[in-house]
Amino acid sequence: MTSVSCDVPPNRTGKSGCYSSRVFPTRTRTGTKMEHSGAARFHDSLTQFKTYEDYLDSRVTPMDLFYLQNREFARKLVEHGHKGTILSREEFEEKKAAAQAAEPAKSHACYNRSRPMTLASAGKELKDNFLKALAEREEANRSGKMTSVIFIRDHNTLGQEVSGYIDYAHRLKTQDFEPYFSGKKRLMPGRSDLCYCNWKTQVSTSNSSPNFEVIYDDPNGLLFKNKRDKKVLNVDPLCSPGEDSSRTFLQSDLYVHVAIYDHNIRTV
């Protein structure tokens, strides 16, 4: 956490306030790059074989049985590597067990990707412009399509004027926003946010987040550099917010001053 000197809020000076072989080939354990890739895909499907013998049989061809006339002998040739890279019995059992253990996790991950996203603002009757604006941006910030920075200036529970910049996407991941949308709590900037300033105590802090790097010593003033696309967000109201970014000032009955800076993440 870095101590910084935050600029005066917009209402004071007009500047913003605190803010990638023939029939059986010669035995080999390494093989070519293509063979290795094929073996990797083969090993990924071990769960389809009930036994090690079934696994060996999958490498025995009708031509092998025609020449050998003995399935057990054909299996032994496969097991000893005369048909290319093959797992030992111990390796087979180990990798099959690991693959079986991973299947529930994969199924769970697929389920999570396919099920609808749960939004804290869903079903809430929102009247304040600020909460409506947060609700409109919730899905995009949760999914990573957008990263929004929220500026708030208001008074804390002690009556002290505070202001700061909040990484909305990060807060959504670390906090339950249901109380905010239901009106049980008020969203306020804190010392762990991107930037915070208490104008009464003169305490100011700055912290980079998973989404933004805080640049507080730039001649152009306070800037936030997006960590994904490296583009800079300028929070000075007299300047353009930057490429793929926009600024929205809102009238709210809950705060003295609020603004939202939206940065859209382009996908290739």
Disulfide bonds with the S-S distance in Angstrom:
none
